[in-house]
Amino acid sequence: MEGRAKQVVIVGGGISGMTLAVALRRQGVAAHVVEKARPEDQLGTGINLQNNALRALKQVGLLDDCLAAGFPWNSVVTRDHKGHVLDERTLPWTLEPGIPGALGIMRTTFAKILADHAEREGVDISYGTTVDKVDQHADGVDVQLSSGESLRADVLVAADGVYSPLRNLVFGTEHRPFYAGQGVWRYTVPRPETLDGFTMFRGPTGGAVGCLPLAPDTAYFFLLESSVSPIRFEEAELASALAERLAPFEAPELRDAVAKIDEGRHISFRRFDILLMPQPWHRGRVVLLGDAAHSVTPQLTSGGGMAIEGAAVLAEELGRHEAVAALSAYGKRRAERVRTIYDNSLRICELEKDPTSDGSESVKLFVESFKLLDGPY
């Protein structure tokens, strides 16, 4: 008779993979993370974690360090292009003691917290390594690594992102990420003292620039850009292209950011390639997690949160059921919630590209989505 998983190999050391590894170790399950990048290669600007993600981090025992390193916030302020306040609203969460409505944090800081906890919990981590071959058997999975090492696991987790090589290897390439018609500019800056929550600056003729605090001394501005086909920029073009797009905004915080745009602060532009894999999310003992299963547009700032929730749920189910049954239970438990957030995020993205939209449908979708996220995962 099959038993519960005792050894899990996780391919991908990002948010979902490392969160799962920590959760499993705290249940007494051995975890081995295989990550193609090296710790010093971690990139990224920042990430916003909504209250639902923070609840999941608390469940796994990761919340306190994240709160200490990031910037908690509970309100959304809307300003015009000159910086005048138009509206201020408190986040619609049912707050538990000690858990804010949301948290901004640097991705590199968050990654280090996850890796440090994983190492302290005794997770084996193979950096600079990929998977060459997978062989499934009735009682386990054999995993051949690029390093020449062979691993045996009860469960193999594909947590290696939206372009997941492991997903392609095991599930095939029928379902591929597709371009959602938008991309995002991100620009890391010293946090303006006047911005202590999530702030949106409305453009004089449409469009908007957002600001998310990431730490007491750090924030990032972001700007969505729509296009029929993907836009690409060379590294040397980023600063001037972003400055051009910020030119219509006269708010002092944005003028100061533009004035310092050549000082080497991190600027990035990333297109939105998204995917929602059909159920089931497992093939035998191989299961998809995080962006490998569901990569969403960022309108609801829930991509990372969905990955963290998924890791917490998968760990729970592996602790409750025999291995393959646990994978099925995890997929069924996540399916409807993930589908709704994926659909609503994409619909809001499409409405943002529609010049005839008056915003009413977007507001309705935001309310519906936050009501769902406020509930159990």
N, C-alpha and C positions, 0 to 999 in steps of 0.2 A: 504493500500500500504506500502511495506517495505521501511524503511528509511535507512540512513547511520548509520554505527555503532557508538554508543555513549559510549559503555562499552566493553572493550576488556580484556580478561584474557589471560595471556601469561605464559605458563608452561616452565620454564627454564630461569635462570637469567645470562646466559653467554653473549657472544658477540652479537648474533642476537637478543636475547630476550630483553636485556637492551637497545640496540640501537633502537629497535622498540618502546619500552615503552617511551623513551624520545621523539622520533619523534611524537608519537601519542599525548602526553601531549601538545606539542607545537602546535598541531592542535585543541586543546580543547577536545580531546577524553580521557575519563577516562581509566586508565590502571592499572591492578593488576598483579604483577609478583609473580609466585609461584616457589620457588627454593628449591630443596631438601638439598643442602649444606648450610652451614652457612658462613658468610663473612670471618671468621678466617680460614676456610678450603680451601680457594683458593690456588691452586697450579699452577705450570707451570714455564717454563723458560722465553722464549721470543716469540715474534711474529713479523713478517715482514708484513707491510701494504704497498701495492703498491699504485701508484698514483690514480688508480680508486677507491680504498677504501678510500683514503684521501679525494677525491672529495665528496664521499657519506657522510663522517663524517662532512665535511664542510656544506653540505646541512642540516644536522640534528643539527648543532651547537655544535659539539663536537671536532672539529679539533684543536682549539687553545690550549686547555689544553693538548692534546696529543702531539702536537709539542713541547710544553714547557717541557714535561716530558721524551720524547723519544730522538732518535738520527736520524735526517734527513740525507739521503745520496742520491747521484745521479750517482755514478759510480760503476762498477764492475771490480775488479782487479784479475787477475789470476797469481799465483806464482807457482814455482816448489816446490818440497818437501824440498828444502833448503831455501826457502824464496825469491828466485830471481824472479823479476817481468817478466812475459812472455807476458802479454797483459793487456790493460786497456781500458774500454769502458764506455761511458756515456749511461745512461738508455734512451731508445727510446720513451720517453713520450712527448706529446704536453703539456708543462707546463703552468699552470695558475699562475698568480702572487701570491706568498705566499704559494704555495703548492709544496713541493719537489717531486722528483721522487719516493721516498719511505721513510719509517720511521720504524726503529726498536724500540721496546718498550717492557718492562717487562710485562708479562701477568698479574701479580698481580697489577701492576701500572695501566694498561689499565682497568682492572676490577674495580678498585677503582674509576677511573674517571667516568666510566659508571654508577656505583652505586651512586656516589655523585650527578651526574647530575639528575639521576632518582629521588632521594629523594628530591632534590631542586625543581624539576618540579611537585612534588606531586604524584608520582607513589606510590601506595600501594605495599609493598613487604612482602611476607610471607616466611621467611627463615625456613629451617628445615622441609619443608612440601612437600607432594606429593599429587597426584590426586588419589582418590579411585574409583570414578564413574563419568560417563558423560552421561547425558540425553539430547538429542536434541529435540527441538520442532520447530514448524513452525516459531515462532518469537523469538527464542533464545536458549541458551544452559545453562543447570544447571550443575554445577561442584561441586562435593562433595570432600572436602579435608580431608587428614589424621588427621588434627587437629580437625575435627568435624564441621568446618565452611562450609557453603554452599554459593556458588557464582552464580550469574546470569549474563550472558554475551550475547552480540550480536554476538561476534566472539570469538572462543577459538583457541589459537595459540600453536602448538607443536614446541617449540624451545629447546627441552631437549636432543639434541645430537644425534649422529649416532645410539645409542642403544635405542632411544626414547621409553620409556614405553607408552607414550600417543599415539604415532603412532601405536604401536602394539595393543593398546586397541581399537582404532577407525578404523584403516585401516587393521588390521589383521597382521599375521606374514609371509605372503607369500614371501615378499621381505625382505631379511636379509642382513646385512653387510657381506662382504667377505674379506678374507686376500689377499692383493695385492702382496705378495711375498717380501715385504721390511719392514724394520723398521728404526727408526732413533735414534741415540745417541745425546743427548744434554748435554752440560757441561757449566755452567755459570762461568765466570772468570772476574777479573778486566780487563777493556778494554786495550789492548796493544796500546801504543801511536802511533805506526807505522801503525795501521789499522783504517782508518777513513771512510771506506766504506765497502761494501760487498766484501769479499775476499775469493777466492777459492785456496787452496793449492793442487796441483796435486801430487798424490802418485808416487813413483819411478817405480812401476810395475802395475799401475792402481789404480782406486779409488781416492777419494778426500775428503778433510776436508774443510768445510766452516766456516767462521767467520762472525757473524752479530753483529754490535754494537747496544746496546739497550738503552744506556744513556751515558753521557760523561765519566762515570767511570765504566761502565759495558758492557759486551759483552757475547755472547755464541758461542762456537764451536759446530758444528754438523757434523755427519758422518752417511751416509746411509749404511745399511747392508742388503743384500739380502739373502733369505733362502726359501727353498721349503715349509717348515712348520714353523709356528711361533716360534720364539726363546723367551725363558723366562729366566730372571735372578733374583736371590734373591738380596735384597737390599745390603747385605754385599759383593756381587760379583761385583757390578757395577764399582767401582773404578779400581780394578785390570784388569777387562775385557776391560775397555776403554783404560787404559794405554797400554795394549798389542796391541790394534788396532792402537794407535797413534805412536807406536815405530818406524815405518819406516820414519816418518816425522822429518826432522832435522832443520826446520825453528826455529829461536830463540823463536818466539811467542808460538809455539807448545811445544818446549822443556820446556819452563817456565811453561806452563799449566800442563804438565805431572808432573813436579817437585812438583806442589802444589795440586796434585789431591787428596791427603788424608786430606786436610784442611777443609773438610766439605761443600765445595761448592756444589750446587745442581747438581746432575747427574741423568739423566733419560734415559730409553730406552723404546720406544713405537712402537708397530707394527702398520702398516697401514691397518685398516679395513675400507673399503670404500663402498659407496652405492649411487645409483642414482634412486630415486623413479620415476615411470612412472607418466605421467600426467593423470588426473588432480591431483594437490597437495592438493585438499580439498575434504572433504566428508561433504556435507551440510555446516555447519558453523564452522567446524574444519579444520584448515589449517596447513600445514607443513612449517617450516622456518629453514634456516641454515642447519647444519649437519643432522637434522632430515629428510631433503629432499634430500640433496646432500653433501656427504662427499668425498673429493677428495684426491689423493696423493699430496705431497707437492712440486713437481718438479717446478710448476709455482708460488709457494708461494701465492696461491690464495684462500685457504680455508676460512680464516677469511675475506678476501675481498669480496668473494661471499656472505658470511653471512651478512656483513654490507650493501652491495648493495641491497640484498633481503629485508632487514628490511626497507631501505629507499623507495624501490619500493612499498612494501606492504602498508606502511603508506600513500604514495601518492595515491594509488588506493582506499584505504579506505576513503580518503578525497574526492574522485571524484565520487564514485558510491555507490549504495545501497550495503548492506553488502555482500550478496552472489555473486553478480555480481563483486564486487571488488576482491573477492578471485579468481574468474575465470580470471579476467584481469591480476592480479598479476602473476598467473601461466603461462599464455600465453606469457606475456612480458619477463619472465625469462627463458623460456624453452630452446630456441636455444643457448643463450649465455652460460648458465650453462652446457648444453650438450657438447658444444665444449670444454670448459675448462676441464670438467671431462674427456672426451675422450683423449684430447691432453696430459693432465697430466699423465693419465694411460699409454698411449703409450710411453711417454718418460721414465716412470718407467720401462716398459718392455724392452726398448732398453738398459737401463742401466744394465740390467741383462744379456744381450746378448753379449758374448765376440767377436762376429763377427761384431758388429755394429761399423761403422767408425765415427759416430757422426753427419753425414750430415743430416739425417732425423730429429734428435733431434733439430738441429739448425733451420731447416725449421719450425718445430712445435713451437719453441720458438718465432720466428719472426711472424708467423701467430697469435699466441695467444696474444702477446703483442699488435699487431695491433688491434685485437678485443677489448682488455681491454682498449685501449686508446680511444675507441669510447664511445658513450652514453650507459648507463645501463638502 
